[in-house]
Amino acid sequence: MSAYRKETICIQSGWKPKSGEPRVLPIYQSTTFKYEDSEQMGRLFDLEEAGYFYSRLQNPTNDCVAAKICELEGGVAAMLTSSGQAANYYAIFNICEAGDHVVMSSTVYGGSFNLITCTMKKMGISCTVVDPDAPAKELEKAFQDNTKCVFAETIANPALVVLDIEKFAALAHAHQVPLIVDNTFATPINCNPFQWGADIVTHSTTKYMDGHAMAVGGCIVDSGNFDWTAYADKFPGLCTPDESYHGIVYTEKFGKAAYITKATSQLMRDLGSIQSPQNAFLLNVGLETLPLRMERHCYNAQKCAEFLEGHEKVAWVNYPGLPGNKYYEIAKKYMPNGTCGVISFGLKGGREAAAKMMDRLKLAAIVTHVADARTSVLHPASHTHRQMNDEQLKEAGVAPEMVRLSVGIEHIDDIIEDLSQALASCEEA
Ligand SMILES: *Cc1c(COP(=O)(O)O)cnc(C)c1O
């Protein structure tokens, strides 16, 4: 762990210029890297020596930003990916292959749900979907001999279910597999899943980390805590020779960095979902102000949630910061400084009233995005979760009348005035 606090890590970590070098992280806009010695280049290809040779595998700009996120999460190694989708795909596929099985929380983001239950199914990886609030005894039943990981979100998008990380970590470890958690909504500012037993963390950096809706990106961080070699028969990809790299064994050669090194040298090499260095640069700028923005997002969201809760036309409000919320206590345990800036609510007038209200908002825009500086709204049932049937919607915690409000960092009075005028002009039922 770093000696610095998160606010300082966000500014100072990653790029560490030597005397005379640029103060600000440079964009290494280069696909390739030059060498004088052909032998040295050969050693790089054999993973005998660390260094850059082709940006599909590694790029210095990306590595600096990954190192910053790694430090924020308290991990040992990290990599950037082109999107959050790519991060979750690689995080799972790095340890699962055809014939393997994943235990997944039902409330994960719609994109992850499709990825794992549809696309990865076609690759021969099966999945059991579980209710994250079910008691451990019930969840036990989802595990099989071929289970290789558990996947969930710290704060589910958009259901805002807060994960009992310790419960899930204990379950995963009892079955000799790692817990992978998508920490996109909480960010490492509000929650560090590794402290509670998670083994691998993923992010859609597209959201709060970038924070300005400028660049799609993702990240995977490894805690280094999961002992792959203790269950070597379950994880042959990490613990037996890789023929595509002259028989190296990742756990033997790279120790705690084995998981990320394998993801880079196999998955990035073969599937190529690299983040562009331009986007990594923008992400780094976003990270510098992440603690300030998260504080404001949470403050504004709390005020909006309280306003909506007291409004006569609002049927229900879901925000873990409200004392009556099902996840209030658990959120206080895992995220004592706040959760995120996303709220969901339903109007008494149902689905139709929701659509009308959204059309009347002036400041909050209808966009397929959450978690950036601008206040925005979305109707999950007809937008992000459109592919799901009613049963799947219910399992994912998405009601047909639910409006997802991503509270930005504008002045709180302006946001509430906008909500107020839009609600005033829609009928009761
Ligand atoms: C947006 C999101 C993703 C997907 O990320 P992209 O960057 O859009 O590919 C994954 N998980 C969560 C929780 C998200 O909110």
The ligand as a MOL file (V3000), in Angstrom:
LIG
                    3D

  0  0  0     0  0            999 V3000
M  V30 BEGIN CTAB
M  V30 COUNTS 15 15 0 0 0
M  V30 BEGIN ATOM
M  V30 1 C -20.8010 0.9390 -17.9800 0
M  V30 2 C -20.4890 -0.2240 -17.1780 0
M  V30 3 C -19.7930 -1.3120 -17.7240 0
M  V30 4 C -19.3820 -1.3650 -19.1750 0
M  V30 5 O -18.3930 -0.4160 -19.4030 0
M  V30 6 P -18.1160 0.2420 -20.8520 0
M  V30 7 O -16.9520 1.1290 -20.5450 0
M  V30 8 O -19.3380 0.9580 -21.2740 0
M  V30 9 O -17.7590 -0.8710 -21.7680 0
M  V30 10 C -19.4920 -2.3770 -16.8960 0
M  V30 11 N -19.8660 -2.3810 -15.6020 0
M  V30 12 C -20.5450 -1.3500 -15.0580 0
M  V30 13 C -20.9300 -1.4130 -13.6110 0
M  V30 14 C -20.8820 -0.2410 -15.8110 0
M  V30 15 O -21.5570 0.7670 -15.2580 0
M  V30 END ATOM
M  V30 BEGIN BOND
M  V30 1 1 1 2
M  V30 2 1 2 3
M  V30 3 2 2 14
M  V30 4 1 3 4
M  V30 5 2 3 10
M  V30 6 1 4 5
M  V30 7 1 5 6
M  V30 8 2 6 7
M  V30 9 1 6 8
M  V30 10 1 6 9
M  V30 11 1 10 11
M  V30 12 2 11 12
M  V30 13 1 12 13
M  V30 14 1 12 14
M  V30 15 1 14 15
M  V30 END BOND
M  V30 END CTAB
M  END
